[in-house]
Amino acid sequence: MSKLDLPPSYDDWPGPQAGSHPQPPPYPPPAYEDQAQPAPYPPYPPYPGTYPPGPQPQHPTPYPAQPGLYPQPWRGGDLGYQTPRMPHIMPPVIPPVTPTTHPDSGDAEGFATAGSWNSTAVRHAFIQKVYLILAAQLLVTVSIVAVFTFVEPVRLFVVRNPGVYWASYAVYLVCYIVLACFEGPRRRFPSNLIFLAILTLAMSYMTGTISSYYDTKAVFLALGITLIVCIIVTVFCFQTKVDFTKCRGLFCVLGMVFVVTGIISIIVLSFHYVPWLDMLLAAVGTIVFTLFFALHTQLLIGNRKHSISPEEYVFAALSIYLDVVQIFLFLLQIISVSSSND
């Protein structure tokens, strides 16, 4: 076979992928430092159907979301940690303070008959002292509720640490039992104010923790309604001739019914949430504590069949304070359930 009959080499074979495009020239030999660099090769001609050189076209912007369709996926922004919500969290079941007196005793368990209120000056001083203590308690509670509601780090802390809530509940129960059941610590200064201050802080922490699970608008609305209810009931107690202090048996029954209803509701709601049962408990609690607020206000004012002794200013402030806080909590629960049903 002659040299002309040999098949072409691999470098000379155009190959099917080359098509009609010309082959590039062979690479030049490497240049040394003393030699000039060769000029760069011209670019390949563009293939048909490709984009021309220059800035490439961008993807078209998506169409805006139409009503009734699925929302667009998240494309950035401050997502952050969202606070969990518990709109049906149960307020602590606290039995109302039910006064008991004996017919043959002028001052039994801190209560006195109307005859011991002969001095108007003593009664006015007693009322002033009780309302000053009550104002301080409510100021502390409202401040803690505001901090727990508006300060996000504090809000997240109380939500993530429910054990502190139950610890404050235990502290509250101990102070409540001491002040409600033992006359010595309740009347002796300054132990009575110390126990009352600790109880107020514990109750304020529980109230702030419960409020942190609700919407800010619901908290403000519950505060406003509670203020209006308390003002109306107080004015009514000062002006009316109806004597709630005569109905001690009725209030004892109301207190027992409320406690039993609360325990049953907590057991049922722990296994399955029932909105109407939650609303029923909140409505019953609001009515019961509003009636007890009227009773305790008349016991404080005097000029009724029964009244609180001037030495029981701590017990009087405690009774009214718990009534106000419970009215607020149950109103907050009603507002939350109503909003979730809309």
Secondary structure by P-SEA (a helix, b strand, c coil): ccccccccccccccccccccccccccccccccccccccccccccccccccccccccccccccccccccccccccccccccbbbbbcccccccccccbbbbbbcccccccccccccccccaaaaaaaaaaaaaaaaaaaaaaaaaaaaacccaaaaaaaaacaaaaaaaaaaaaaaaaaaacccccccccaaaaaaaaaaaaaaaaaaaaaaaaccaaaaaaaaaaaaaaaaaaaaaaaccccccccaaaaaaaaaaaaaaaaaaaaaaaaccccaaaaaaaaaaaaaaaaaaaaaaaaaaaccccccccccaaaaaaaaaaaaaaaaaaaaaaaaaaaaaac
